[in-house]
Amino acid sequence: MRFFKSLRAILRLIGLGGSLMLFVFYYRLRCIFKKHTIERGFRLRRAWVNLAFRILNLHIVEKKGNIPDQSCLYVINHRNLIDPVIIAYLTDTYFLAKSEIESYPFLGRGAAMTGVVYVDRDAKNSRTAARRKLYETMLNGLNMAVYPEGTTGTEETTINFHKGSFDEAAKLQYPVVPIAQEFKNKSDLWIQPSLIKQFMIQFGKSRTEVKVEIHSPLISDNPTYLMRESRRLIDQSLKEMHVGWHQVWGLETIPSSKL
């Protein structure tokens, strides 16, 4: 059983990596003849994300609420390495990412073409740079997605939010949309120090289920209110999602064979 799970995860990893390289190569080839635009970049990303859902056998089994028509700052709880795939499936939005990713073959350039904004997080002024990029993106009336916990959480509800993104949204009174997302299985919690090992454990199982709730936009010039209310709404959604469903927090007893 363990062998087949490992084989399944390896094949999925190859499928994701290979398809990503092909998509980026094809798009860069087309850009020789037709100028790159972010709209075309988002279309490329949507096509690859839809394929990734099939490769990973990923299913959104419950979705509450809708993506607003207006541009927003999406604030999302952070569970594991494929969280950005979920929001990218739901809407076109920009992301902040570490600048070192830009040097990765295929991935770095491909990500930049499809809405990723790079920030040097190792620099002394990294937080200031990230906030400036965030502010500029919102000032241009564009969607931006952030994970205010700053790292993946393995608790029943969120861990402490960083206030920086809410400060920038409050300056512009930019709509803040809290989004809660939860995965069903214990193996979906990022508890492994190695990204590859985590992928092998998470995607060795046949199917991955996720629930999503999109809340109504919050608008205020008070960043503390935006942060606290976003966290309250996300935590409330997570608790409701867990009931009778989540493998760790939703069931009174968990068969050892399921862990």
Contacts in CASP RR format, 6 or more apart in sequence:
PFRMAT RR
TARGET T0000
AUTHOR 0000-0000-0000
METHOD contacts of the structure
MODEL  1
MRFFKSLRAILRLIGLGGSLMLFVFYYRLRCIFKKHTIERGFRLRRAWVN
LAFRILNLHIVEKKGNIPDQSCLYVINHRNLIDPVIIAYLTDTYFLAKSE
IESYPFLGRGAAMTGVVYVDRDAKNSRTAARRKLYETMLNGLNMAVYPEG
TTGTEETTINFHKGSFDEAAKLQYPVVPIAQEFKNKSDLWIQPSLIKQFM
IQFGKSRTEVKVEIHSPLISDNPTYLMRESRRLIDQSLKEMHVGWHQVWG
LETIPSSKL
5 204 0 8 1.000
5 205 0 8 1.000
6 200 0 8 1.000
6 204 0 8 1.000
8 203 0 8 1.000
8 204 0 8 1.000
8 206 0 8 1.000
9 199 0 8 1.000
9 200 0 8 1.000
9 201 0 8 1.000
9 202 0 8 1.000
9 203 0 8 1.000
9 204 0 8 1.000
10 200 0 8 1.000
12 55 0 8 1.000
12 56 0 8 1.000
12 203 0 8 1.000
12 204 0 8 1.000
13 196 0 8 1.000
13 199 0 8 1.000
13 200 0 8 1.000
13 203 0 8 1.000
15 55 0 8 1.000
16 52 0 8 1.000
16 55 0 8 1.000
16 56 0 8 1.000
19 48 0 8 1.000
19 51 0 8 1.000
19 52 0 8 1.000
19 55 0 8 1.000
20 48 0 8 1.000
20 106 0 8 1.000
20 107 0 8 1.000
21 106 0 8 1.000
23 44 0 8 1.000
23 47 0 8 1.000
23 48 0 8 1.000
24 106 0 8 1.000
24 107 0 8 1.000
24 109 0 8 1.000
24 110 0 8 1.000
24 113 0 8 1.000
25 106 0 8 1.000
27 40 0 8 1.000
27 41 0 8 1.000
27 44 0 8 1.000
27 110 0 8 1.000
27 113 0 8 1.000
28 109 0 8 1.000
28 110 0 8 1.000
28 113 0 8 1.000
34 40 0 8 1.000
36 113 0 8 1.000
38 115 0 8 1.000
41 113 0 8 1.000
41 114 0 8 1.000
41 115 0 8 1.000
42 92 0 8 1.000
42 114 0 8 1.000
42 115 0 8 1.000
44 113 0 8 1.000
44 114 0 8 1.000
45 88 0 8 1.000
45 92 0 8 1.000
45 114 0 8 1.000
45 115 0 8 1.000
46 88 0 8 1.000
46 89 0 8 1.000
46 92 0 8 1.000
49 85 0 8 1.000
49 88 0 8 1.000
49 89 0 8 1.000
50 89 0 8 1.000
52 58 0 8 1.000
52 82 0 8 1.000
52 85 0 8 1.000
53 59 0 8 1.000
53 85 0 8 1.000
53 89 0 8 1.000
56 82 0 8 1.000
56 203 0 8 1.000
56 208 0 8 1.000
57 206 0 8 1.000
57 207 0 8 1.000
57 208 0 8 1.000
58 82 0 8 1.000
58 85 0 8 1.000
58 208 0 8 1.000
58 210 0 8 1.000
59 207 0 8 1.000
59 208 0 8 1.000
59 209 0 8 1.000
59 210 0 8 1.000
60 86 0 8 1.000
60 89 0 8 1.000
60 210 0 8 1.000
60 211 0 8 1.000
60 212 0 8 1.000
61 184 0 8 1.000
61 209 0 8 1.000
61 210 0 8 1.000
61 211 0 8 1.000
62 211 0 8 1.000
62 212 0 8 1.000
62 241 0 8 1.000
63 211 0 8 1.000
63 212 0 8 1.000
63 213 0 8 1.000
63 214 0 8 1.000
64 212 0 8 1.000
64 213 0 8 1.000
64 214 0 8 1.000
64 237 0 8 1.000
65 213 0 8 1.000
65 214 0 8 1.000
65 215 0 8 1.000
66 214 0 8 1.000
67 90 0 8 1.000
67 91 0 8 1.000
67 177 0 8 1.000
67 214 0 8 1.000
68 175 0 8 1.000
68 177 0 8 1.000
68 216 0 8 1.000
68 217 0 8 1.000
70 175 0 8 1.000
70 217 0 8 1.000
71 138 0 8 1.000
71 141 0 8 1.000
71 142 0 8 1.000
71 143 0 8 1.000
71 174 0 8 1.000
71 175 0 8 1.000
72 143 0 8 1.000
72 174 0 8 1.000
72 175 0 8 1.000
72 176 0 8 1.000
72 177 0 8 1.000
72 217 0 8 1.000
73 134 0 8 1.000
73 138 0 8 1.000
73 143 0 8 1.000
73 144 0 8 1.000
73 145 0 8 1.000
73 146 0 8 1.000
73 165 0 8 1.000
73 168 0 8 1.000
73 169 0 8 1.000
73 174 0 8 1.000
73 175 0 8 1.000
73 176 0 8 1.000
73 177 0 8 1.000
74 87 0 8 1.000
74 91 0 8 1.000
74 93 0 8 1.000
74 143 0 8 1.000
74 144 0 8 1.000
74 145 0 8 1.000
74 146 0 8 1.000
74 177 0 8 1.000
74 179 0 8 1.000
75 146 0 8 1.000
75 147 0 8 1.000
75 148 0 8 1.000
75 161 0 8 1.000
75 165 0 8 1.000
75 166 0 8 1.000
75 176 0 8 1.000
75 177 0 8 1.000
75 178 0 8 1.000
75 179 0 8 1.000
75 230 0 8 1.000
75 234 0 8 1.000
76 83 0 8 1.000
76 87 0 8 1.000
76 145 0 8 1.000
76 146 0 8 1.000
76 147 0 8 1.000
76 178 0 8 1.000
76 179 0 8 1.000
76 180 0 8 1.000
76 181 0 8 1.000
76 234 0 8 1.000
77 147 0 8 1.000
77 149 0 8 1.000
77 153 0 8 1.000
77 158 0 8 1.000
77 179 0 8 1.000
77 180 0 8 1.000
77 181 0 8 1.000
77 182 0 8 1.000
77 234 0 8 1.000
77 238 0 8 1.000
78 147 0 8 1.000
78 149 0 8 1.000
78 150 0 8 1.000
78 151 0 8 1.000
78 152 0 8 1.000
78 153 0 8 1.000
79 152 0 8 1.000
79 153 0 8 1.000
79 181 0 8 1.000
79 182 0 8 1.000
79 183 0 8 1.000
79 188 0 8 1.000
79 189 0 8 1.000
79 190 0 8 1.000
80 152 0 8 1.000
80 183 0 8 1.000
80 188 0 8 1.000
80 189 0 8 1.000
80 190 0 8 1.000
80 198 0 8 1.000
80 202 0 8 1.000
81 190 0 8 1.000
81 195 0 8 1.000
81 198 0 8 1.000
81 199 0 8 1.000
81 202 0 8 1.000
82 202 0 8 1.000
83 147 0 8 1.000
83 181 0 8 1.000
84 95 0 8 1.000
84 145 0 8 1.000
86 181 0 8 1.000
86 210 0 8 1.000
86 212 0 8 1.000
87 93 0 8 1.000
87 145 0 8 1.000
87 179 0 8 1.000
87 181 0 8 1.000
90 212 0 8 1.000
90 214 0 8 1.000
91 143 0 8 1.000
92 143 0 8 1.000
93 115 0 8 1.000
93 143 0 8 1.000
93 144 0 8 1.000
93 145 0 8 1.000
94 115 0 8 1.000
94 116 0 8 1.000
94 117 0 8 1.000
94 137 0 8 1.000
94 142 0 8 1.000
94 143 0 8 1.000
94 144 0 8 1.000
94 145 0 8 1.000
95 115 0 8 1.000
95 116 0 8 1.000
95 117 0 8 1.000
95 144 0 8 1.000
95 145 0 8 1.000
96 116 0 8 1.000
96 117 0 8 1.000
96 118 0 8 1.000
96 119 0 8 1.000
96 130 0 8 1.000
96 133 0 8 1.000
96 134 0 8 1.000
96 144 0 8 1.000
96 146 0 8 1.000
97 111 0 8 1.000
97 116 0 8 1.000
97 117 0 8 1.000
97 118 0 8 1.000
97 119 0 8 1.000
98 118 0 8 1.000
98 119 0 8 1.000
98 120 0 8 1.000
98 121 0 8 1.000
99 118 0 8 1.000
99 119 0 8 1.000
99 120 0 8 1.000
99 121 0 8 1.000
99 122 0 8 1.000
100 122 0 8 1.000
101 107 0 8 1.000
101 108 0 8 1.000
101 111 0 8 1.000
101 116 0 8 1.000
101 118 0 8 1.000
102 108 0 8 1.000
102 109 0 8 1.000
102 111 0 8 1.000
102 112 0 8 1.000
102 118 0 8 1.000
108 116 0 8 1.000
110 116 0 8 1.000
112 118 0 8 1.000
117 133 0 8 1.000
117 137 0 8 1.000
119 126 0 8 1.000
119 129 0 8 1.000
119 130 0 8 1.000
119 133 0 8 1.000
120 126 0 8 1.000
120 129 0 8 1.000
121 130 0 8 1.000
123 129 0 8 1.000
127 164 0 8 1.000
131 164 0 8 1.000
131 165 0 8 1.000
131 167 0 8 1.000
131 168 0 8 1.000
134 144 0 8 1.000
134 146 0 8 1.000
134 165 0 8 1.000
134 168 0 8 1.000
135 168 0 8 1.000
135 171 0 8 1.000
135 172 0 8 1.000
137 144 0 8 1.000
138 144 0 8 1.000
138 168 0 8 1.000
138 169 0 8 1.000
138 172 0 8 1.000
138 174 0 8 1.000
139 172 0 8 1.000
146 165 0 8 1.000
148 161 0 8 1.000
148 162 0 8 1.000
148 164 0 8 1.000
148 165 0 8 1.000
148 166 0 8 1.000
148 227 0 8 1.000
148 230 0 8 1.000
148 231 0 8 1.000
149 158 0 8 1.000
149 159 0 8 1.000
149 160 0 8 1.000
149 161 0 8 1.000
149 162 0 8 1.000
150 162 0 8 1.000
151 159 0 8 1.000
152 189 0 8 1.000
152 190 0 8 1.000
153 159 0 8 1.000
153 189 0 8 1.000
153 190 0 8 1.000
154 189 0 8 1.000
154 190 0 8 1.000
154 191 0 8 1.000
156 238 0 8 1.000
156 239 0 8 1.000
156 242 0 8 1.000
156 248 0 8 1.000
156 249 0 8 1.000
157 234 0 8 1.000
157 235 0 8 1.000
157 238 0 8 1.000
157 239 0 8 1.000
158 231 0 8 1.000
158 234 0 8 1.000
158 235 0 8 1.000
158 238 0 8 1.000
161 227 0 8 1.000
161 230 0 8 1.000
161 231 0 8 1.000
163 223 0 8 1.000
163 224 0 8 1.000
163 227 0 8 1.000
164 223 0 8 1.000
166 176 0 8 1.000
166 223 0 8 1.000
166 224 0 8 1.000
166 226 0 8 1.000
166 227 0 8 1.000
166 230 0 8 1.000
167 223 0 8 1.000
168 174 0 8 1.000
169 175 0 8 1.000
169 176 0 8 1.000
169 223 0 8 1.000
169 226 0 8 1.000
170 220 0 8 1.000
170 221 0 8 1.000
170 222 0 8 1.000
170 223 0 8 1.000
170 226 0 8 1.000
171 221 0 8 1.000
173 219 0 8 1.000
173 220 0 8 1.000
173 221 0 8 1.000
174 219 0 8 1.000
175 217 0 8 1.000
175 218 0 8 1.000
175 219 0 8 1.000
176 217 0 8 1.000
176 218 0 8 1.000
176 219 0 8 1.000
176 226 0 8 1.000
176 230 0 8 1.000
177 214 0 8 1.000
177 215 0 8 1.000
177 216 0 8 1.000
177 217 0 8 1.000
177 218 0 8 1.000
178 215 0 8 1.000
178 218 0 8 1.000
178 229 0 8 1.000
178 230 0 8 1.000
178 231 0 8 1.000
178 233 0 8 1.000
178 234 0 8 1.000
179 212 0 8 1.000
179 213 0 8 1.000
179 214 0 8 1.000
179 215 0 8 1.000
179 234 0 8 1.000
180 212 0 8 1.000
180 213 0 8 1.000
180 215 0 8 1.000
180 233 0 8 1.000
180 234 0 8 1.000
180 237 0 8 1.000
180 238 0 8 1.000
180 241 0 8 1.000
181 210 0 8 1.000
181 211 0 8 1.000
181 212 0 8 1.000
182 210 0 8 1.000
182 211 0 8 1.000
182 237 0 8 1.000
182 238 0 8 1.000
182 241 0 8 1.000
182 242 0 8 1.000
182 246 0 8 1.000
183 189 0 8 1.000
183 208 0 8 1.000
183 209 0 8 1.000
183 210 0 8 1.000
184 208 0 8 1.000
184 209 0 8 1.000
184 210 0 8 1.000
184 211 0 8 1.000
184 245 0 8 1.000
184 246 0 8 1.000
184 247 0 8 1.000
185 205 0 8 1.000
185 208 0 8 1.000
185 209 0 8 1.000
185 247 0 8 1.000
186 247 0 8 1.000
186 248 0 8 1.000
186 254 0 8 1.000
186 258 0 8 1.000
186 259 0 8 1.000
187 201 0 8 1.000
187 202 0 8 1.000
187 204 0 8 1.000
187 205 0 8 1.000
188 202 0 8 1.000
188 208 0 8 1.000
189 248 0 8 1.000
190 198 0 8 1.000
191 198 0 8 1.000
192 198 0 8 1.000
192 201 0 8 1.000
202 208 0 8 1.000
211 241 0 8 1.000
211 245 0 8 1.000
213 237 0 8 1.000
213 240 0 8 1.000
213 241 0 8 1.000
215 233 0 8 1.000
215 234 0 8 1.000
215 237 0 8 1.000
218 225 0 8 1.000
218 226 0 8 1.000
218 229 0 8 1.000
218 230 0 8 1.000
220 226 0 8 1.000
242 249 0 8 1.000
242 250 0 8 1.000
243 250 0 8 1.000
244 250 0 8 1.000
244 251 0 8 1.000
247 254 0 8 1.000
247 258 0 8 1.000
247 259 0 8 1.000
248 254 0 8 1.000
END
